[in-house]
Amino acid sequence: MTKDKTQQIVGVRFRNLKLKRGQKIAPTFIQFTVDETGSNPTQLSIRAEATDNAEEFQPQAGNISRRKKTKATVSWSPEPWIKEGESGPGQTTPNLASLIAEVIGRPGWKPGNAIAFIITGNGQRVAQSSATGAPNLTMQKDTEIEQSTSVESAPEKSYSVLLYFAEPDLLKPGERVFDVALQDKIVLRKVDLAKTTGKNQGLVKRFGGVRISDVLKITLQKSPSATQQPILSGVELIAE
């Protein structure tokens, strides 16, 4: 979601959607979970990527912004987010059925393909992107379509976990430094995006052989010397 007063571009991808080409779409929404509180006025515009099967996000500059977008667009002015971990009506987008209908109406759409939503705007709303708080795409009457970071129930299976990072602020090296753990195992130490990539430059890390049953636990631990909280831009799971 948007982070500050400057224009932001955020991508949210949902894979393996069981939708038939051209079928009627019931009211559909993305449900977010609050990661950081924010009350600044926020104006957002949501479109879908105009493609038959949205590709995974990549760390290259412009990977999201240069994607072709649907003609249909949905405006959203989310109310203030005042409680961390909240996931309710205030964190739910307006109806996105028009965006989905435009995508699945394409000649090349097939059930099982992926759809990516592209969110632009100004303001500050920071949503969780871990497995337990990841954005969830749902149809009316709580009929879940697909969750981009969903994992299968037991038995435990092996996944590749892709973590996406991007520094949204103009920070100095050392101001935001953190460790990352998957399933309570440290996989990255002293991540410093200001030092390694700079502002608005993507970084993706892939970890294979992560065993998951019901929950993927992602822990971001701030370095004692750092002044800024850890940040994670996106998560994707790929079954091995």
N, C-alpha and C positions, 0 to 999 in steps of 0.2 A: 504494500500500500504506500501512499505518499508519506514522505518523511519530513519535508520542510516547505518553505514558501516558494521554492523554485519548482519548475515543471518536472514532474516525475513520470517515469514509464515503468510499469510493473507487468510482468506476464504470469499468468496462472494457467497451467496445462492439466487437462484431465484426459487420461488415456482409456482405451478399451471401452468406449461407450456403446452400449447395446441398443443402438437406434437404427431403425430401417430408413433407407433413403426416402425422403419426402413425407415421413409419417407426421401426424399432428402432434405438436409439442404442448404438453400441459405447462402451466406456469412453473418456471424453473428459476432457482436462486442459488447464489454462492453464499455460504455461511462462513464468516470469519470469526476468529477468536482474538480478543485483545491481548497484545503483547506489551504495549506501552500506552498509558493514558494520554489523551490529547483532546483539547477543546477548541482549537483554532478552527475558524470557518473553513470547510473543505468542500470543493467542487470537483467531482470526478466524472469522467466519460468512459464508458465501457464499450468495447467492440470485440468481436471475435476475429481470429485470423481467417482470411478468406482463402482457404486451402482445403483439399480433400482429406488430408491427414497431417495434423500439425506436428512438426518435428520437435525433438527435445531442444530446450534452450541451451545455448552455448555461451561461453564467456567472452566472445569477441564483441568489440564495440559495435553498437547498432544492430545486434542480433535480434532484438525485440522490435525496436523502433522502425526498422526497415521492412518488416513483414507487411504483406498486403492485408488490409483490413476490410471487414464487411461494410456495406453501405449502411446497414442498420446500426444504430448506436443507442445506448441507454445512459441517461444522466442519473447521477446519484450524489446527494448531499447528505452524507451520514451525520447523524447527531453526535454530540460529544461522547467520547469513550472515556468513562470515568473509573472503571474498575478492571484491573488486570485479570485475565482469565475469563471474562464475560463473553458469552457467545449466544446472543439473543436477537430480538428484532432489530435492535440498533446496529448490529453487525451483519445484517442480511441485506444483500443488494435488492434492487427492484427486479421485477420479472425480466429474465433474459431469454425468454422463449423466442423472440424475434431474431436474436442473433444466432441461436442454435438452428432455427428453421432455415435460415439463409445458408448455413454451412451444410446441413444434411440434405439440402435440396440440390446440391451440386451433383453433376453427372458422375463424378468419381467417388462420391461418398460410399463407404461400406461399413456395415456393423463391425464394431471392434476398433474403428479408427479413433484418433485423438482430436480434441478441440482445445485450442488455446485462446484465452481471453486476454485482452490487452487493456490495461487501465492507465489512463493519463489524467492529470489534473494538478491542482494546487491545494495546499493545506497540510495537515498532519494526522494521519491515522496509521498506526503501526500494528500489524497483525502477526500472529504466530505462524511459523512455517514448519514446526516440528511435526512428527508423525501424529502425536496425540492432539495437536491443536491446528493441524493443517486445514486450509480451506476445503470445504465440503460442498459438492454440487448436488442439490436435491430438487426433486419434483414435488409438486403440490401433493398433499396428503402424506408427506414424509416418505415418499417413494424414492429411495436413494438410487441415483444413476451410477455414480462412480466417484471415487475419491483418489486423487492423484497419488497420495502416499498410503493408500490402503494396503493392508497386509492380510493374508489369509489366516484363518483360525488354525489352531493346532491341527495336525502336527507341525512342528517347527520346520522351516524351510530356509534355504540359503538365498540371499539377495545381494546384488550390488547396490550400494547406496551412493548417490551423487549429491554432494553438498555444494550449493551455489552461494558465493559471497560477493559483495560489492560494497565499497565504502561510499556512503552517500554524502559525507561531510568533508570539508577541507581541513583535515586534521594533520598534526605533526606525527612523525614516527614515535611510537611509545605511548600515545594518548589512548589508543584502543588496542589492547593486547589481551589475548585470551587463548585458553586451551579448549579442545573439542573432544568429547568422548562419545562413543557409540556403544550402547549396551554396557555402560559403566567401564569401558576400556578406552584409554586415551589413544586417539588416532592422530591428533594434530597438537603440537605444542607451540605456544607463543606466536599465534597468528597475529600479524600486524599488517593490515591491508594498506594503510597509509605508506608503509615502507616498501611493500612488495609490488603493489599495483597502482596506488594513487586513487584519486577520487573518480567515481563512476566507471571504474574498469573492473570487469568481471573476473572472477576466479572460481574455477570448479575443481573439486577434488572427488575422486572416485575410490570407493573402498569395496573390495570384493569379499565374498564369503561371510557376510554378516548374517548370523542366524537369528531368525525372527519367527515368533509364533503369533501372538496377538498384538504386541506393542513394540515399536521401535523407540528406544529411549535415547534422546540426544541431549547432552549436557554441555552447556557453554559456561566455562569458568573464567571470570575476569582475573587478570593478573593483579596482584596487590598494588603494583606501581601505576597501573592504568587509571585514567580519570573517566573514561567512557565505558558504557556497558557493551558487552559482546553483541554481534549482529550476525544474522543468518538470513540470506535472501530467498533461498528455495531449497527444496528437498525432493528427490525423485528416487523411487525404488524400481529396480529391474530384476525380475525373477531369473535365477541362474539355472 
